[in-house]
Amino acid sequence: MAEHDFRYTLLNPQHTLTECRALSPGHYQVTGQGGSIQVGDVLIVSLKGSQSLSMRLQVEKVRHLINPPGQWTAVAQGPVFKELAIHTWQVQCDGCGSLLNLEFAVDASLGKTAQQPAAEQRLQELGWANRHGRHLCRACQQAEA
């Protein structure tokens, strides 16, 4: 099982995605070029409309095309979104005052109440902490320790 990084890049045009679309919540059809994709591999793909977010997809089926050479189509399993929404919030560190432009994804069908937990989860992924309602960057966390 291999991991293939197909996030936005102009550095390797022989290793690119042509399409990634949802077949149903949690199942995606991915078409790409290069990479020798196999069943069980993981594909890392950029989220449409995002500057920095990506998702991991597990390949369930793959079909290698004869023409054009190196192109393939795969069905993969990944995060379940009924309606994907990308939000950008500014978060200020309560220790030093530094600002973070936080970009996070949330299932819009869950409503506004799902935004706060999704934002907090993304903050944790980026190394920030929420201690008793105070957001702290990595540097301030180390200073408190």
Residue pairs with C-beta under 8 A, 6 or more apart in sequence:
1 38
1 40
1 41
1 42
2 36
2 38
2 41
2 42
3 41
3 42
3 44
4 15
4 35
4 37
4 41
4 42
4 43
4 44
5 44
6 15
6 16
6 17
6 32
6 35
6 43
6 44
6 45
6 46
7 44
7 45
7 46
7 54
8 46
9 16
12 34
14 33
14 34
14 70
15 32
15 33
15 34
15 35
16 32
16 33
16 34
17 30
17 31
17 32
17 33
17 45
18 31
18 32
18 33
18 71
19 29
19 30
19 31
20 28
20 29
20 30
20 31
20 45
20 48
20 57
21 28
21 29
22 28
22 81
23 29
23 75
25 80
25 81
25 82
26 77
26 78
26 79
26 80
27 75
27 76
27 77
27 78
28 57
28 75
28 76
28 77
28 78
29 73
29 74
29 75
29 76
30 43
30 45
30 57
30 73
30 74
30 75
30 76
31 71
31 72
31 73
31 74
32 43
32 71
32 72
32 74
33 68
33 70
33 71
33 72
34 70
35 72
37 43
37 59
37 62
37 64
37 72
37 74
38 59
38 62
39 59
39 60
39 61
39 62
40 58
40 59
41 58
41 59
41 62
42 56
42 57
42 58
42 59
43 56
43 57
43 59
43 74
43 76
44 54
44 55
44 56
44 57
45 54
45 55
45 57
46 53
46 54
47 53
47 54
47 55
47 84
47 86
47 105
48 84
49 86
50 86
50 103
50 105
51 103
52 103
53 86
53 103
53 104
53 105
55 78
55 79
55 105
56 78
57 76
57 77
57 78
58 76
58 77
58 78
59 74
59 75
59 76
60 74
60 75
60 76
60 77
61 74
61 75
62 72
62 73
62 74
62 75
63 72
63 73
63 74
64 71
64 72
65 71
65 72
65 73
80 107
81 105
81 107
82 107
82 108
82 109
83 107
83 108
83 109
84 105
84 107
84 108
85 105
85 106
85 107
85 108
86 103
86 104
86 105
87 103
87 104
87 105
87 106
87 115
87 118
87 119
88 101
88 102
88 103
89 101
89 102
89 104
89 119
90 99
90 100
90 101
90 102
91 99
91 100
91 102
91 119
91 123
91 128
91 135
92 98
92 99
92 100
92 135
93 99
93 100
93 128
93 135
93 136
93 137
93 140
94 134
94 135
94 136
94 140
95 134
95 136
95 137
95 139
95 140
95 143
95 144
96 137
96 139
96 140
98 137
100 123
100 126
100 128
100 137
102 119
102 122
102 123
102 126
103 122
104 118
104 119
104 121
104 122
105 118
105 122
106 114
106 115
106 118
106 119
107 114
120 130
123 129
123 130
123 135
124 130
127 137
127 138
128 135
128 136
128 137
128 138
129 135
129 136
129 141
130 136
136 144
